[in-house]
Amino acid sequence: MSITIALAVYVVFWWITLLMVLPFGVHRVNPTDLISGEDPGAPQKPMIIYKFIAATVIAGIFFAIFYWIHESGIINFRSTPG
């Protein structure tokens, strides 16, 4: 597997994982605490840095499993002619 393909697969895993972890721990702002112009659906403390770290670690685990499956030949990802 080339570096370019490996990076592309990792980026796909990272984005999917980020979209999965974004809703974790989200609490809405209390409507009485809103300032004029704030969205009532916005999260109170988004903790985005922790979610980026979690997405990076989880995507790394998924990629390691994918890489092991690819290199061991358990599943052949290349098409065969005929």
N, C-alpha and C positions, 0 to 999 in steps of 0.2 A: 504494500500500500504506500503510495507516495505521500509526501508531507502535505501537499495541497489537498488531496482527498481526505487525509486524516484530519486536517484542520477544518475542512468543510463539514465533515461528519460531526466533529466536536461542537462546532458552532450551532448546528441544527439541534444536537442534544441539549446544549446550553439554553437556547431560546425556548425549547419545549419545557425544559425543567423550570426556567424562570417563570413562565406563564403558569406552571403548576403551583409554585410556592408563593406567588404574589398574594393570593387571598388569605394565607395563614396569618393569624394574629391581628387581623384588621378589626378595629373598633371605630364606629362612626362617631363624629363629633356630636356632642350634646347640642340640641337645637337652641338652647338658651345661651350657649357660649359662642354662638356665631357672630362674627363681625360682618358688617355690611359688605356684600359682594362675595362672601365665601359660599362654597357649594356645600349644602347639607349632606351630601353623599361622600364627601372627602374623608379619608381616614384620619383619625386623630394623631397617631404616631405610625407612619408607614414602615419604619425600620428597613429602608431599602438597601442599606449597606449589608445588613445581615442576610437579606434575601439574595443579594448578589453572591455573597460568600457561599450560602447554602446551595444555590444553583450551580456554582462552579464546582463544588465538591461532589454533588450528586451527579452532575454531568460527567465529571471525571470518572466516577465509578461506572456509569453506564458505558462510557467510551472504552474503558479498560475491558469490560465484559465483551463489548462488540469486537474490539481488537483481538482478544484472545480467541473468540469464535472464528473470526476471519482468518487469523494466522494458523490456527490448528486445523482448518479445513473441515470442521464439523458441518458447516453450511457453506456451500459454494456460491459466492455472489457473482461469479462470472458466467456468462451465457456460453453454452457450448454449441458449435455449429451442428446443424442437422436436425 
